[in-house]
Amino acid sequence: MKNYKTFEVVKMLSEDNTLKFTDKENRTLTSRYGSLECTLECTFNNKNKSVIDLDKTWELVQEPVDFMVAAKAFSEGKNVRVEFKGAISGKPLQDVYKQTNKNRPGMCSSGELSFYRITTGKWYLELEE
């Protein structure tokens, strides 16, 4: 997972307030009502204000999307990922569906698509690096 500096997180949250980031100490940074909100174990100085280290790195917490949202995004040329448990082993597995031809969105070279994955999997939109 890619890490982001605090200034990058602030910029991304100002553009999309549905994003959520976490750091190595399990603090969460989100945007709420136009303000940054830092939750769980944020340090406080003597003036009771949250302190956020500008050099800290954060990781984007990806939330799953509905299969139809993932399918539409894939048809528009985006890569998607599904996480699911193996039907026989019960082990966590994942498949990434990547676009193989930008001129023909929707064509992929990875993993087969099954009703099992559609109905039981958690779908994510892959971030462009």
Secondary structure, DSSP 4 states (H G I P E B T S, - for coil): --EEEHHHHHHHHHH-TT-EEE-TT--EEEEETTEEEEESS--B-TTS-B---TT-EEEE-PPPB-HHHHHHHHHTT--EEEEEE-TTT--EEEEEE-BS-TTSTT-B-S----HHHHHHPEEEEPPP-
